[in-house]
Each structure stands twice: as C-alpha cells, then as structure tokens.
Amino acid sequence: MGARAHDLSRCNTDHRRPRSPVLAILKIARLGHPVLRRRAEPVADPAAPEIARLLADMAETLADAGGIGLAAPQVHVPLRLFLWRDGDAGLRTLINPELEPEGAASEPAWEGCLSIPGLRGLVERPAAVRFRGFDGTGATVAGVARGLAARVLQHEQDHLDGIVYPMRMTDLSLLGFEQELSRHPATAQEG
C-alpha cells in the first residue's frame, strides 16, 4: 500500500486546549461529496490517540444514525478504517483492512447506506470473505465473515476505495426509495 499515511493531528488546530472527553456526533458525507469518491489513505499508527478518538466519535455517530457500519470517509476523514456491528460480538473495528472472497458463492441482497439516505439497491456480493487488519489497540485481527457480516465488511471496504453501492449494481431498475420499495416491492426477476 505505497500511499503515504494521513496525518490526523492536523484536524485539531488548537493544540493548547485539552481535548474534551465528550464524544461527538460527526457529520455524515452524502453522495456526491469528493471524500466519497477517492481512495482513503492508510492509518500510520492504529493505536494513536487520535485514532482512538475518531473511533469513539464514529461509534457515537453510528449509534445515533442507527446504522450497522460506518467508514471513516463517510465522516469526512480519508483514512482506511471502519466500524461494524457484528451480531452478539457487538461493535468491531477494522483498520487498514484487507478482504478477499472466501469461495465462489455470491448472493444478492438489498443494501442501503448512511451516505445515500432513503435509497436501497440490490447488490450481488461474495457470500463470505476473509479479512485481516488491525483493531483500535493496534492488535492484528483476522477471520472469516459470512452472510450479513460479509456484506457489511465489503460495503464499508468499498467506501475506503471510493466506491458506493450503486456502482456495484448490475441493474439500476432495482434501485429505489425505501418508501416506494415498501409499497411496491421490486424483485430481481423484474429487472
């Protein structure tokens, strides 16, 4: 990953003032913002205090928004990290992630995105993925995710590469507003 690491310390311009322990709800970037169209930069030190603060603020933002995943570019920070809710395991972090499909099986499912509010689209993705990276303490993490967890990891990884889910769709007739889709369900056979 030959890209230079992003210096998050530039985000706090007043270094004389102590940082507040109060968490922040961050503004979510919406479709069309340049931060969502570019490849994010690697995190130089996954255990840095600035990263811990960012992760805490992202967790607060994710809880407030009611989502299941959130990537740093979605909160205007072009770094390679994301959070996701992993069932009973709770909230997990993956920094400088690497994903690869596990097997050849794929499956279509409806996806939404906090950066594209109100819309859903049918996206085909690998049914399982191997992942590796770092957690918020800098420890190496690795595993295999299946089903919804695999889908969320791939969706969030896409944000790190400047990709939003409609770019993965093969049939845009299966993209619609949640309210309309709830009244008039679309199916893959219609497209």
Secondary structure as UniProt FT lines:
FT   HELIX           8..11
FT   TURN            15..16
FT   TURN            31..32
FT   HELIX           34..36
FT   TURN            46..47
FT   HELIX           49..65
FT   STRAND          69..71
FT   HELIX           72..75
FT   STRAND          81..85
FT   HELIX           87..89
FT   STRAND          91..101
FT   STRAND          106..111
FT   TURN            114..115
FT   TURN            117..118
FT   STRAND          119..126
FT   STRAND          128..134
FT   TURN            136..137
FT   STRAND          140..146
FT   HELIX           147..160
FT   TURN            161..162
FT   HELIX           165..168
FT   HELIX           172..174
FT   STRAND          175..177
FT   HELIX           178..183
FT   TURN            188..190
//
